[in-house]
Amino acid sequence: MQRYKNSKEDIVTKLARFHIEFESIHPFIDGNGRTGRLLINLELMKEGYPPIDIKFTDRLRYYEAFDEYHVKHNISGMSDMFARYLNRRLDLYLSILDK
């Protein structure tokens, strides 16, 4: 993650790029996706953001985001997904504060 620190990209785009590149090397026999998603949440929380939870129902969109990056070098599929989840979580927190 250190190499992404100096990037001019926003936090969501940085983490989307990190996640795709981390998942591409498959460093573990099992649990690569879970480990990668935990790392994403660790970095979000270190920056003051709440963790996100990528839903199983979005797995097709999640896998398509990997393909889009590897085929077209387009990070927007994953970064848009991360941003939507982050916005939903922030909206939830704000609604709790509103009550």
N, C-alpha and C positions, 0 to 999 in steps of 0.2 A: 504494500500500500504506500510505502514511502515515496516511490517514484511518482505517484500521482499528486503528492502534496503541493508541488510547485506549479501544477497545471492551472491554467486560467479558466478552466471549465467550472461550472457550478457543481455543487456537491453531488447532486443527483446524477449528472452526466458522468462525473468522475467515478462514482460508485458503480454505475451501469457498465462502464468500460472495464473497471477492475473485475467485476463479477464475471463478465463474459470471458475475459482473458484467464482468470483463475480457473473457471470451469473447463476451459479448453485444454488445460494441462492435466487434468484428472490426477492429482497427486496421491489420492487414496484409493484403496481397493473398493471401498463402499463409503457412502455418505458425503460425496463431493458436493452435491447440491445443498444438503443441509448445512455443511460446513461453510460453504460460500455465502449462504443466506445469513448465517450467524455473523460472519465477518462484516457483511453489509450493515446489519443492525448494530454491531459494535461501533462501527465508524459513524453511523448516524447519531447514536447516542453520545459519542465523544464530541460531536459538533452541536449538541443540544437539541437534536430532533428525536421524536419518538421512533421506536422500532416499527417496522412494517411486517406484514404477514402475507406472503404471496399465496393466494388460495389455490387449492388443487383444481378447482373449476377453471382457473386461468392457465392451466398447464400448456394447452395448445398455443395460446398467445405467447407464453413464456418461451417455449421451444422455437416458435417462429421468429422471435426476437434474436435468438442465437443465429438462426439461418440468415436472417437479414444482415446481421453484422458480418458473418463470415463470407457471404456471397457478394453483398453490395457495399460492405464497409460502412453501413449505416447503423449508428448507435441509437437512433431515435425510438425504435421499438421498445428496447429495454428501458431507456431513460424515461419514456412516456409512461410505461407501466409503473416504474418506481415512483414517479411524480404523482400519478393518480392514487396509488396506495398511501403515499405520504400525505397528500391533501385530505384524503378520507380520514386518516388517523388524526390529523390536526383539527379537522372539522368536528370529529367526535369529542376530542378534548375540549374544544371551545363550547360545544353544546353542553358538556358537563358543567363547565364554569358558568354558563348562562343560567342554570337552574338554581 
